[in-house]
Amino acid sequence: MSPARDNDATTTAAATTAARATQRPAATLLFLPGLANDAEVWTDVRAALQRMAAPEVRPLLAGAQVSDVHTRHPTLPRMAQALLELHPGPLVLVGHSMGGMVALHTVRQAPARVVGLALLGTTARADTPEVVQLRRDACALFAAGRMDEVLRANVAFAFHPEQAADKAIVARYFAIVRRAGAGQLIAQNQAVLARDDGRPHLAAIDARHCPTLVLCGEADGLTPPEVSREIAEAVPGASLEVLPRCGHMLTLEQPAAVAQALACWLGALAAAPAPRVGTFGPKRRPPR
């Protein structure tokens, strides 16, 4: 081999090695449903994302999964721990309501492993005494076989008035929650009741490493826009979007608008610089 070719080969090998050293490890995109919800709440959003997403985002979408850790563990920290154990490597988390709470606990346990975070209609606050009592009263009704009574009362808080009057959307919501059943409603409410105030941990989320989107409906009566605004203001570099004509169940109410916001966020995430090699270290052990 001539000296010139030898130099070319050396340069090419060095460039390849450098590229491999800085390449972002393949991330897993996880959708985390809210309380007593399942994969169906993401169906329309995921379909719209497939149509809207930029080509560089499609490999991430192709490997996306919907988590069910909220149905199998008694506390938010244990749910987060299970998520980390089930899905090795870097994670991109999209959490709605209780799913957002699980996502925030996951970041607390393994901040270097979460490389993208979208929080939809969620809160970092602990429940107030009034909400604690409401949850306990609801659990008593669930145990007594009066689930539909609670669900009917919840519709006005969970949906924008336009969607609350849409029989098809409300019937779909009822079917999803009924599928979960009273046992899951009680267990998941108890997990949410036991959570601490997560606001002191928000400033530790580094949006340069973990691009963060906070999304909510303007008429959310369960996690009002003020609590989403609070998260966005506390996470350095986070972005906030408030969807018009939308309540708490935004993935059922305005799936196209949710997908559009996620597509933009995922596009920015795909273009972000790769994390430093070796940043995916051991996770923090959660409290029991």
Summary of the structure (lengths in Angstrom):
residues: 288
radius of gyration: 20.8
end to end distance: 63.2
largest distance: 84.8
contacts: 957
relative contact order: 0.17
helix: 56%
strand: 11%
